[in-house]
Every structure is written in structure tokens, then in C-alpha cells.
Amino acid sequence: MFKIDFNKYDFNLIVVICMCVIFGSFMVFSSSNIMAELRWANPYKLFLKQMLWITVGFILMFITSFFVNHNFYKKHAKWIYLFSLILVIAVLFLGSSRSGAKRWLGIGYFSIQPSELAKIAVILITANSISRKKNLIVLLFTILLIVFPITIEPDLGTPVLIGSVCFAMLFCAGIKMKIVFNGCIAIFIFIIEEIIRKPYRLIRFKDYIASFVHIDMSSYQVRQSLNALGSGGFFGKGLGKSEMKLMYLPEAHTDFIFPIIGEELGFIGTSIILAFFIYLFLKGMKMSKYMPDIFSQYLCLGITFLIVFQAIINISVATGVLPAKGLPLPFISFGGTSLVITMAATGILINLSQYERKMKITK
């Protein structure tokens, strides 16, 4: 009979992640119950959906934590990449549209967002390329090949996130600063071009620039977000007592759940969230030093960068530091594919934590 030796893995990492996911489920209910009551006459509708995705996420996290070795990802990196590429292309022809964007692919009663899987696929292919010392031009072409159809959906946030994670991995691998600088310029030009190409993005960007002159000139969502954060004070109004979730703040349960946390739980609540992502970043960076090979080292770094960078972007948008862009807060926001993939990816980190513990024991 197959037995799992839980002592091999980092127990603190497991507990902290599980607590964050559970906390997120409470915040999804708190931020969505009024809206769900008004739209579907069922305050528990989105909460129950979230619990379903959390269950699926925990199952996948359990599998990737204790049953799948990192060598599996190294061996099958290109196939996972090709599968993801097929899905993101299929979305352009077979996908369903929501709010003017075609990002979802229907499978039976469910829909998935292939771009979420593409994030992990790109990390795998980048880590594999670094470990095998493959040509950088070939790697960049491979990344662009999967990023391009995501951009067409349209989705600007995910390509920017993927690009940032890949350049961070390559920087850690010792890529020349000149290449990093040129890459940053290329990303900047790409972002500007995409902003100009879409009128709604240009309006968001103009609002963002205007906010530096006066906060009242920023976008409606950002103003409401800052109002929510400011009204929470140090201790907050209390769990479930947000006023902004009463249809004043759009996407309160998804992209703008962080301000609801600040309004209900105050500075203390938001500080705990920030502390969690700082812990995850430091833990991932530390773990990467103990990996048995180059692939697992950069796989560990890539997943860590992905989760933390996405959190930074989400919180930066909510606080007006960056222009409005829809990326969920990892582990916390309402979401299907995003939550499940993030939890599965975190399972890989938990699996890799065994090497850090093994190294400490041998010392």
C-alpha cells in the first residue's frame, strides 16, 4: 500500500497556504453575498461555486504535492506547452465571450481559461530551456508564440505577467543585463502599443496618468477601491460589514477583493495578506537554493515569481499604483481556473520543499 511520508515536506508551508485559501473563501462570501442575492436571489451562489473550485484545487494540490515528482514536468514540459498552445488558439475560434473578451473554453457544464494553464506551461518550458542551455532566441520565440493568441483575446495582463516572470527567471540564470534592458524596452513598447490599440485601455491609462495630478481624476473603480481601503482604518469595520460591496465597487469578489479586506479587516487584515506573499516569496527563494538540479531550481523560482508578481499587480491596481487591469489575487479572489491552477502549482512548491528539508537533515 502506498504511504505518504508527510514529514518529508514543509509543514508550515502547507498550513499557511491552506489557511490563506480558507480565508479567501470567507472573503469571497463576504464580498459577494449581497450581489448574489440581488442577481440570483441566492446569497450563497458564488460562495458555493468557490467551494467547488477549492475542492478541485485541493485535490490537484494533493496530487502535485505528494504523487508527482519534478522530473515528470521536466520530461513532459514540451507536451504540456503544446497542449496549452492548442487550448489558447482554440479559444480564439471556439471560446465564449464575457465582457467583450473571448478567454473561456466551454467543456460540458464547465468553462476553463486556458491562459491560466499557459502561465505554468511557459514556466516549465523556460526552466527546461535554462537547464538545457538552449538558444535564447528559440526560447523567446516559443514564449511569444503562446503569448500572441492570449493578447488577441484580448488580454494584456496575462502576457505582461508571463513576460515579467520569464525575464526574472532569465535574470536569475545570469542573462546579460543588456538583454534584460532590451527585453524591458520591448515589453514597454508592446504595452504602449496594446494600450493605444484598444480605446478602453487608453481611457484607463489616461485616468491613471490623471490620478497623479488629482486622485479624483482616477478611474471609478480605483476611487472606490481607495475609499474602501481608507474607510477601514486600522482595525476595519468588521467581517461582513463592508459598504462598498453594496454594488459601489465593481468586481468586489474578484479583481478588487483586496479593498474589501481593507475595509472589513483594516490595516491589520491587509498586512496579514502582504505578510503571506512576502513569506511565500522568501520561502520560494530560499527553497530554490536546495534543489537537486537546475530545472527544479528554476521551476521553484518561476512558480514563486508567478504567484507573487500576480499578487503585486493585483494589489498595485487596487491601490492606484498601476492602471486598472483584471488579474485576481492568488488564493483569495473568486475564480475557477485561476484558483485551481494556482493551487496545483503551489503543490509543486510543496513537493519541492522536501529537498530543502532533506538538505537540512543531512547537515
C-alpha positions as CSV (number, residue, x, y, z in Angstrom):
1,M,0.0,0.0,0.0
2,F,1.3,3.4,-1.0
3,K,2.1,5.6,2.0
4,I,2.9,9.3,2.1
5,D,5.7,10.5,4.5
6,F,4.3,13.9,5.3
7,N,7.4,14.6,7.5
8,K,9.4,15.0,4.2
9,Y,7.6,18.2,3.3
10,D,7.5,21.7,4.8
11,F,4.5,21.6,7.2
12,N,4.5,25.3,7.7
13,L,4.2,26.0,4.0
14,I,1.2,23.6,3.8
15,V,-0.6,25.1,6.7
16,V,0.0,28.7,5.6
17,I,-1.3,28.0,2.1
18,C,-4.4,26.1,3.4
19,M,-5.2,28.9,5.8
20,C,-4.9,31.5,3.0
21,V,-7.3,29.6,0.8
22,I,-9.8,29.1,3.6
23,F,-9.6,32.8,4.5
24,G,-10.2,33.6,0.8
25,S,-13.4,31.6,0.8
26,F,-14.7,33.6,3.7
27,M,-13.8,36.9,1.9
28,V,-15.5,35.7,-1.3
29,F,-18.7,35.1,0.6
30,S,-18.5,38.4,2.4
31,S,-17.8,40.4,-0.7
32,S,-20.3,38.6,-3.0
33,N,-23.4,37.7,-0.9
34,I,-25.3,41.0,-1.4
35,M,-24.6,41.0,-5.2
36,A,-25.5,37.3,-5.5
37,E,-28.8,37.9,-3.6
38,L,-29.7,40.8,-5.9
39,R,-28.8,38.9,-9.2
40,W,-29.8,35.3,-8.4
41,A,-31.8,35.5,-5.2
42,N,-29.2,33.3,-3.6
43,P,-26.5,34.9,-1.4
44,Y,-24.6,31.6,-1.4
45,K,-24.4,31.1,-5.1
46,L,-20.8,32.4,-5.7
47,F,-19.6,31.1,-2.4
48,L,-20.7,27.5,-3.3
49,K,-19.0,27.8,-6.7
50,Q,-15.9,28.9,-4.9
51,M,-16.1,25.9,-2.6
52,L,-16.4,23.6,-5.6
53,W,-13.3,25.1,-7.2
54,I,-11.4,25.0,-3.8
55,T,-12.3,21.3,-3.5
56,V,-10.9,20.6,-7.0
57,G,-7.9,22.8,-6.2
58,F,-7.1,20.8,-3.0
59,I,-7.4,17.5,-4.9
60,L,-4.9,18.7,-7.6
61,M,-2.7,20.3,-4.9
62,F,-2.6,17.0,-3.1
63,I,-1.6,15.1,-6.2
64,T,1.1,17.6,-7.3
65,S,2.4,17.7,-3.7
66,F,2.7,14.1,-2.9
67,F,2.4,12.0,-6.1
68,V,4.2,13.8,-8.9
69,N,8.0,14.2,-8.9
70,H,9.5,17.3,-10.6
71,N,11.2,15.0,-13.1
72,F,7.7,14.4,-14.6
73,Y,7.4,18.1,-15.5
74,K,11.0,18.1,-16.9
75,K,10.2,15.1,-19.1
76,H,6.9,16.4,-20.4
77,A,7.4,20.1,-20.4
78,K,7.2,20.4,-24.2
79,W,4.0,18.4,-24.3
80,I,2.4,20.5,-21.6
81,Y,3.4,23.5,-23.6
82,L,1.9,22.2,-26.8
83,F,-1.3,21.2,-25.1
84,S,-1.6,24.8,-23.6
85,L,-0.8,26.3,-27.0
86,I,-3.6,24.3,-28.7
87,L,-6.0,25.4,-26.0
88,V,-5.2,29.1,-26.2
89,I,-5.5,29.0,-30.0
90,A,-8.8,27.0,-29.7
91,V,-10.2,29.8,-27.5
92,L,-10.0,32.3,-30.5
93,F,-12.3,30.0,-32.6
94,L,-14.4,28.1,-30.1
95,G,-14.3,30.2,-26.9
96,S,-17.1,32.0,-25.3
97,S,-17.1,35.8,-24.7
98,R,-17.7,37.6,-21.5
99,S,-17.5,41.4,-21.1
100,G,-16.1,41.7,-24.6
101,A,-13.3,39.2,-24.1
102,K,-13.0,35.7,-25.5
103,R,-11.0,33.9,-22.9
104,W,-13.0,30.9,-21.9
105,L,-13.4,27.5,-23.4
106,G,-16.5,25.5,-22.6
107,I,-16.2,21.9,-21.6
108,G,-19.5,20.3,-20.7
109,Y,-21.1,22.3,-17.9
110,F,-17.8,24.0,-17.0
111,S,-15.6,26.6,-18.7
112,I,-11.9,26.9,-18.4
113,Q,-9.4,29.7,-19.0
114,P,-6.5,28.2,-21.0
115,S,-4.3,31.3,-20.4
116,E,-4.0,30.2,-16.8
117,L,-2.5,26.8,-17.8
118,A,-0.3,28.7,-20.3
119,K,1.4,30.5,-17.4
120,I,2.6,27.2,-15.9
121,A,3.5,25.9,-19.4
122,V,5.7,28.8,-20.1
123,I,7.5,28.5,-16.7
124,L,8.1,24.8,-17.4
125,I,9.5,25.5,-20.9
126,T,11.7,28.3,-19.6
127,A,13.1,26.2,-16.7
128,N,13.7,23.4,-19.2
129,S,15.5,25.7,-21.6
130,I,17.7,27.2,-18.9
131,S,18.6,23.7,-17.6
132,R,19.5,22.5,-21.1
133,K,21.2,25.8,-22.0
134,K,19.1,26.2,-25.2
135,N,19.3,29.1,-27.6
136,L,17.7,32.3,-26.1
137,I,16.2,33.3,-29.4
138,V,14.4,30.0,-29.7
139,L,13.1,30.4,-26.1
140,L,11.8,33.9,-26.7
141,F,10.0,32.8,-29.9
142,T,8.4,29.9,-28.0
143,I,7.1,32.3,-25.4
144,L,5.8,34.8,-27.9
145,L,4.1,32.0,-29.8
146,I,1.8,31.3,-26.9
147,V,1.5,34.9,-25.7
148,F,0.3,36.2,-29.0
149,P,-3.1,34.4,-29.1
150,I,-3.7,35.4,-25.4
151,T,-3.1,39.0,-26.4
152,I,-5.7,38.8,-29.2
153,E,-8.4,37.5,-26.8
154,P,-7.9,40.4,-25.7
155,D,-5.9,40.0,-22.5
156,L,-2.9,42.3,-21.7
157,G,-2.4,41.5,-18.1
158,T,-1.5,37.8,-18.6
159,P,1.1,38.4,-21.3
160,V,2.7,41.2,-19.1
161,L,2.7,38.8,-16.1
162,I,4.2,35.9,-18.2
163,G,6.9,38.2,-19.6
164,S,7.8,39.6,-16.2
165,V,8.2,36.1,-14.7
166,C,10.3,34.8,-17.7
167,F,12.6,37.8,-17.5
168,A,13.0,37.3,-13.8
169,M,13.9,33.7,-14.3
170,L,16.4,34.5,-17.0
171,F,17.9,37.3,-14.9
172,C,18.4,34.8,-12.0
173,A,20.0,32.4,-14.6
174,G,22.6,35.1,-15.3
175,I,21.3,36.6,-18.6
176,K,23.3,39.6,-19.7
177,M,21.9,43.0,-18.4
178,K,21.9,44.3,-22.0
179,I,19.4,41.6,-23.0
180,V,17.3,42.3,-19.9
181,F,17.3,46.0,-20.7
182,N,16.3,45.5,-24.3
183,G,13.7,43.0,-23.2
184,C,12.2,45.5,-20.8
185,I,12.1,48.1,-23.6
186,A,10.4,45.6,-25.9
187,I,7.7,44.8,-23.2
188,F,7.2,48.6,-22.6
189,I,6.7,49.2,-26.3
190,F,4.3,46.2,-26.6
191,I,2.3,47.5,-23.6
192,I,2.0,51.0,-25.1
193,E,1.0,49.7,-28.5
194,E,-1.7,47.5,-27.0
195,I,-3.0,50.4,-24.9
196,I,-3.3,52.6,-27.9
197,R,-4.9,49.8,-30.0
198,K,-7.9,49.4,-27.6
199,P,-9.9,52.6,-26.7
200,Y,-11.0,51.3,-23.3
201,R,-7.3,50.7,-22.4
202,L,-6.4,54.2,-23.5
203,I,-9.2,55.6,-21.3
204,R,-7.9,53.6,-18.3
205,F,-4.3,54.8,-19.0
206,K,-5.4,58.4,-19.2
207,D,-7.3,58.1,-15.9
208,Y,-4.2,56.5,-14.4
209,I,-2.0,59.4,-15.5
210,A,-4.6,62.0,-14.4
211,S,-4.6,60.4,-10.9
212,F,-1.1,61.7,-10.3
213,V,-2.5,65.2,-10.7
214,H,-5.6,64.6,-8.5
215,I,-6.9,61.4,-7.1
216,D,-10.5,62.3,-8.0
217,M,-9.4,62.1,-11.7
218,S,-8.6,58.4,-11.4
219,S,-11.0,55.7,-12.7
220,Y,-14.2,55.0,-10.8
221,Q,-13.0,51.5,-9.7
222,V,-9.7,52.9,-8.3
223,R,-11.5,55.7,-6.5
224,Q,-14.0,53.3,-4.9
225,S,-11.1,50.9,-4.1
226,L,-9.2,53.7,-2.3
227,N,-12.3,54.8,-0.4
228,A,-12.8,51.2,0.8
229,L,-9.2,50.9,2.0
230,G,-9.2,54.3,3.6
231,S,-12.5,53.8,5.5
232,G,-11.3,50.5,7.1
233,G,-8.8,52.3,9.3
234,F,-6.5,50.2,11.5
235,F,-9.0,47.5,12.7
236,G,-11.6,47.6,10.0
237,K,-15.4,47.8,10.2
238,G,-15.8,44.1,10.9
239,L,-16.1,41.0,8.8
240,G,-19.1,41.3,6.5
241,K,-19.7,45.0,7.2
242,S,-18.3,46.4,4.0
243,E,-20.4,49.2,2.4
244,M,-18.5,49.3,-0.9
245,K,-19.6,45.7,-1.7
246,L,-23.2,47.1,-1.9
247,M,-22.7,47.5,-5.6
248,Y,-20.5,50.5,-5.2
249,L,-17.3,48.7,-6.1
250,P,-17.4,46.6,-9.3
251,E,-15.7,43.1,-9.2
252,A,-15.5,43.3,-5.4
253,H,-15.3,39.5,-5.2
254,T,-12.7,39.1,-7.9
255,D,-10.1,41.7,-9.0
256,F,-10.9,44.2,-6.2
257,I,-11.3,41.9,-3.2
258,F,-8.2,43.4,-1.5
259,P,-10.0,46.7,-0.8
260,I,-12.9,44.8,0.7
261,I,-10.4,43.1,3.1
262,G,-9.0,46.5,3.9
263,E,-12.5,47.9,4.6
264,E,-13.7,45.0,6.8
265,L,-10.4,44.0,8.5
266,G,-8.5,47.2,8.2
267,F,-4.7,47.7,8.1
268,I,-4.3,44.5,10.1
269,G,-6.1,42.4,7.6
270,T,-4.2,43.8,4.6
271,S,-0.9,43.5,6.4
272,I,-1.6,39.8,7.0
273,I,-2.2,39.3,3.3
274,L,1.0,41.1,2.4
275,A,2.9,39.1,5.0
276,F,1.7,35.9,3.4
277,F,3.0,36.8,0.0
278,I,6.3,38.1,1.5
279,Y,6.6,34.8,3.3
280,L,5.9,32.8,0.1
281,F,8.5,34.9,-1.8
282,L,11.2,34.4,0.8
283,K,10.3,30.7,1.2
284,G,10.5,30.1,-2.6
285,M,13.8,31.9,-3.0
286,K,15.3,30.0,-0.1
287,M,14.0,26.7,-1.3
288,S,15.5,27.2,-4.8
289,K,19.0,27.0,-3.3
290,Y,18.4,23.4,-2.2
291,M,17.1,21.9,-5.4
292,P,18.7,18.8,-6.8
293,D,19.1,20.1,-10.3
294,I,18.9,23.3,-12.4
295,F,15.4,22.5,-13.8
296,S,13.8,22.1,-10.3
297,Q,15.6,25.3,-9.1
298,Y,14.1,27.4,-11.8
299,L,10.8,25.7,-11.6
300,C,10.7,26.7,-8.0
301,L,11.7,30.2,-8.8
302,G,9.2,30.5,-11.7
303,I,6.2,29.4,-9.6
304,T,7.2,31.7,-6.8
305,F,7.6,34.7,-9.1
306,L,4.3,33.9,-10.8
307,I,2.2,33.9,-7.6
308,V,4.0,36.8,-6.0
309,F,4.1,39.0,-9.2
310,Q,0.4,38.5,-9.8
311,A,-0.3,39.5,-6.2
312,I,1.8,42.6,-6.6
313,I,0.0,43.6,-9.8
314,N,-3.5,43.0,-8.2
315,I,-2.7,45.0,-5.0
316,S,-0.9,47.7,-7.1
317,V,-4.1,48.2,-9.2
318,A,-6.3,48.2,-6.1
319,T,-4.2,50.9,-4.5
320,G,-3.8,53.0,-7.7
321,V,-0.1,52.3,-8.2
322,L,-0.8,50.6,-11.6
323,P,-3.5,51.2,-14.2
324,A,-6.7,49.1,-13.8
325,K,-6.1,45.6,-15.1
326,G,-8.0,42.4,-14.3
327,L,-5.9,39.9,-12.5
328,P,-7.2,38.0,-9.5
329,L,-5.5,38.0,-6.1
330,P,-4.0,34.5,-5.8
331,F,-5.7,32.2,-3.3
332,I,-8.1,35.0,-2.3
333,S,-10.2,36.1,-5.3
334,F,-13.2,34.3,-6.6
335,G,-12.2,32.3,-9.7
336,G,-12.3,28.9,-11.3
337,T,-9.3,28.0,-13.5
338,S,-7.1,30.6,-11.9
339,L,-7.6,29.3,-8.3
340,V,-7.3,25.6,-9.4
341,I,-4.1,26.2,-11.4
342,T,-2.6,28.3,-8.6
343,M,-3.3,25.6,-6.0
344,A,-1.9,22.9,-8.3
345,A,1.3,25.0,-8.9
346,T,1.6,25.5,-5.2
347,G,1.5,21.8,-4.8
348,I,4.7,21.6,-6.9
349,L,6.3,24.0,-4.4
350,I,5.2,21.8,-1.6
351,N,6.7,18.8,-3.4
352,L,10.0,20.6,-3.9
353,S,10.2,21.6,-0.2
354,Q,11.3,18.0,0.5
355,Y,14.7,18.8,-0.9
356,E,15.2,21.7,1.4
357,R,14.2,19.6,4.4
358,K,16.5,16.7,3.2
359,M,19.4,19.1,2.9
360,K,18.8,20.5,6.4
361,I,18.6,17.0,7.9
362,T,21.9,15.9,6.2
363,K,23.6,18.9,7.6
